[in-house]
Amino acid sequence: MAKVRVNSGIAVRKTALRRTVLARRRQLTATEIGSASRRICAQLVRLDAVLTASAVAVYAAVGGEVDLTWFISFCHTRSKHTLFPRFASTEGEYEMVAVQDAAAELGAGSFGIPEPAATLAAAPRALLRDACTCWIVPGVAFDVWGHRLGRGGGYYDRLLRGVAGVKIGVAYAWQILAEVPHAPDDEPVDILVSDNGVRCAAG
């Protein structure tokens, strides 16, 4: 019973923080998003974890998230596989799919998020777990320990569970907080990249 109350308290704190951060993110202008995203992408392409990766898990930005368009183009010029999430309705979970041309191969998907076409095969789980696959992870907020506040469904936590590659959280500098509420099964990131710089998670 005590554990249930603790988890319930964490959920309430997550919901409150998520509401506050998303409200601020919705106020960002296209100019602010573009400027910060370019600075973040410029730092991503200098990271050893990215340069040595054979595959990079990315995402299609929505709702004012950091825009990875330039970074994804860079990955293609370096012949790196770019993997995008796609919701598998039969399993109720996300899978990752290799995409060569985001403009042509992404379309309207679940929860209003662009996804790879249904005709594209899902990446094998072995590739996702491989140490040569690094992950660029979105979030509503992060803290200095690498803990991540997501959208609330736990989908990314389950995607990241058991992976060996480096997990890189990307966010605007104001989204990186001293602490975010987290549960034991929440998956932290290893590195944080914002428009203010790169830092290793303190945890």
C-alpha positions as CSV (number, residue, x, y, z in Angstrom):
1,M,0.0,0.0,0.0
2,A,2.8,2.4,0.8
3,K,4.4,1.8,-2.6
4,V,1.1,2.5,-4.3
5,R,0.9,5.9,-2.4
6,V,4.5,6.8,-3.3
7,N,3.9,6.0,-7.0
8,S,0.7,7.9,-6.9
9,G,2.5,10.9,-5.5
10,I,5.2,10.7,-8.2
11,A,2.5,10.6,-10.9
12,V,0.8,13.7,-9.5
13,R,4.0,15.6,-9.4
14,K,4.9,14.5,-13.0
15,T,1.5,15.6,-14.2
16,A,1.8,19.0,-12.6
17,L,5.4,19.5,-14.0
18,R,4.4,18.2,-17.4
19,R,1.5,20.7,-17.6
20,T,3.8,23.6,-16.6
21,V,6.6,22.8,-19.0
22,L,4.3,22.1,-22.0
23,A,2.5,25.4,-21.5
24,R,5.8,27.2,-21.7
25,R,6.9,25.2,-24.7
26,R,3.7,26.1,-26.6
27,Q,4.7,29.7,-26.3
28,L,7.9,29.3,-28.2
29,T,8.1,31.0,-31.5
30,A,9.2,29.3,-34.7
31,T,12.3,31.5,-34.6
32,E,13.2,30.5,-31.1
33,I,12.7,26.8,-31.9
34,G,14.8,27.0,-35.1
35,S,17.6,28.9,-33.4
36,A,17.9,26.6,-30.4
37,S,17.5,23.5,-32.5
38,R,20.3,24.5,-34.8
39,R,22.6,25.0,-31.8
40,I,21.6,21.6,-30.4
41,C,22.1,19.8,-33.7
42,A,25.5,21.5,-34.1
43,Q,26.6,20.0,-30.8
44,L,25.1,16.6,-31.5
45,V,27.2,16.1,-34.7
46,R,30.4,16.6,-32.7
47,L,29.7,13.9,-30.1
48,D,31.8,10.7,-30.3
49,A,28.8,8.6,-29.5
50,V,27.2,10.0,-32.7
51,L,30.2,9.9,-34.9
52,T,31.0,6.3,-34.1
53,A,27.4,5.0,-34.2
54,S,26.3,3.0,-37.2
55,A,22.6,3.7,-36.4
56,V,20.9,6.6,-34.7
57,A,17.4,6.5,-33.2
58,V,15.8,9.9,-33.7
59,Y,12.2,11.3,-33.7
60,A,9.9,13.6,-35.7
61,A,9.4,16.8,-33.7
62,V,5.9,17.9,-32.7
63,G,4.6,20.5,-30.3
64,G,7.7,22.7,-30.2
65,E,10.1,19.9,-29.6
66,V,13.7,20.3,-30.6
67,D,13.8,20.0,-34.4
68,L,16.3,17.4,-35.6
69,T,15.9,17.9,-39.3
70,W,19.5,19.2,-39.9
71,F,20.9,16.5,-37.6
72,I,19.0,13.8,-39.5
73,S,20.4,15.1,-42.8
74,F,23.9,14.9,-41.3
75,C,23.3,11.3,-40.4
76,H,22.3,10.4,-43.9
77,T,25.4,12.1,-45.4
78,R,27.5,9.8,-43.0
79,S,25.5,6.7,-44.2
80,K,24.1,6.1,-40.7
81,H,20.8,4.3,-40.4
82,T,18.1,6.7,-38.9
83,L,15.5,4.9,-36.9
84,F,12.1,6.6,-36.2
85,P,9.4,5.4,-33.7
86,R,6.2,3.9,-35.0
87,F,3.3,2.8,-32.9
88,A,2.5,-0.9,-33.3
89,S,-1.2,-1.0,-32.5
90,T,-1.4,-4.8,-32.2
91,E,1.1,-4.7,-29.4
92,G,0.3,-1.3,-27.9
93,E,4.0,-0.3,-28.0
94,Y,6.4,1.6,-30.2
95,E,8.9,-0.1,-32.5
96,M,11.7,1.6,-34.5
97,V,11.9,1.7,-38.2
98,A,14.8,2.6,-40.5
99,V,13.9,5.6,-42.8
100,Q,16.0,6.8,-45.7
101,D,13.9,9.8,-46.8
102,A,11.8,11.4,-44.0
103,A,9.9,13.7,-46.3
104,A,8.7,10.7,-48.4
105,E,8.5,7.9,-45.8
106,L,6.9,9.6,-42.8
107,G,3.2,10.3,-42.6
108,A,0.4,10.9,-40.1
109,G,0.6,8.5,-37.2
110,S,-0.6,7.8,-33.8
111,F,-1.1,10.6,-31.2
112,G,-0.5,13.2,-33.9
113,I,3.1,12.3,-34.4
114,P,4.6,11.6,-37.9
115,E,5.5,8.0,-38.3
116,P,7.2,5.7,-40.8
117,A,4.9,4.2,-43.4
118,A,3.3,0.9,-42.5
119,T,5.0,-0.8,-45.5
120,L,8.4,-0.3,-44.0
121,A,9.8,-3.2,-41.9
122,A,10.5,-2.7,-38.2
123,A,14.1,-2.8,-37.1
124,P,15.2,-6.0,-35.4
125,R,15.4,-5.8,-31.6
126,A,19.1,-6.8,-31.9
127,L,19.9,-3.6,-33.7
128,L,18.1,-1.5,-31.1
129,R,20.1,-3.2,-28.3
130,D,23.4,-2.9,-30.1
131,A,26.0,-0.7,-28.6
132,C,26.6,0.9,-32.0
133,T,23.1,2.4,-32.0
134,C,22.8,5.6,-30.2
135,W,19.6,7.2,-29.1
136,I,18.5,10.8,-29.4
137,V,15.7,11.1,-26.8
138,P,13.1,13.8,-26.6
139,G,11.5,14.7,-23.3
140,V,9.2,17.2,-21.7
141,A,11.9,17.9,-19.1
142,F,15.2,16.3,-17.8
143,D,17.2,16.8,-14.6
144,V,20.9,17.0,-14.1
145,W,20.9,13.3,-13.1
146,G,19.6,12.3,-16.5
147,H,16.1,11.5,-15.3
148,R,13.5,12.2,-18.0
149,L,9.9,13.4,-17.8
150,G,8.0,12.1,-20.9
151,R,4.5,12.4,-22.2
152,G,3.2,10.1,-19.6
153,G,2.7,6.8,-21.5
154,G,6.0,5.2,-20.6
155,Y,6.6,4.2,-24.2
156,Y,10.1,5.6,-24.4
157,D,11.1,4.0,-21.1
158,R,10.1,0.6,-22.5
159,L,11.9,1.3,-25.8
160,L,15.1,2.2,-24.0
161,R,15.1,-0.7,-21.5
162,G,18.0,-3.0,-22.1
163,V,19.7,-1.0,-24.8
164,A,23.5,-0.8,-24.8
165,G,24.0,2.3,-26.9
166,V,24.5,5.8,-25.5
167,K,21.2,7.7,-24.7
168,I,21.3,11.4,-25.4
169,G,18.6,13.6,-24.1
170,V,17.9,16.8,-26.1
171,A,16.1,19.8,-24.7
172,Y,16.1,23.5,-24.5
173,A,18.3,24.7,-21.6
174,W,15.3,25.8,-19.5
175,Q,13.9,22.2,-19.7
176,I,16.9,20.8,-17.8
177,L,16.0,21.1,-14.1
178,A,17.7,20.4,-10.8
179,E,15.3,17.4,-10.3
180,V,12.3,15.8,-12.0
181,P,10.1,13.3,-10.3
182,H,10.9,9.8,-11.3
183,A,10.1,6.2,-10.6
184,P,12.5,3.2,-10.4
185,D,11.4,1.9,-13.8
186,D,12.0,5.3,-15.6
187,E,15.0,5.1,-18.0
188,P,17.6,7.9,-17.6
189,V,19.8,9.3,-20.3
190,D,23.6,9.3,-20.3
191,I,24.2,12.8,-21.9
192,L,22.2,16.0,-22.0
193,V,22.5,18.3,-25.0
194,S,20.8,21.7,-24.9
195,D,21.3,25.1,-26.6
196,N,23.6,25.9,-23.7
197,G,26.0,23.0,-24.2
198,V,26.7,19.4,-23.5
199,R,26.9,17.7,-20.1
200,C,27.1,14.2,-18.9
201,A,24.3,13.2,-16.6
202,A,25.4,13.4,-13.0
203,G,24.0,10.0,-12.1
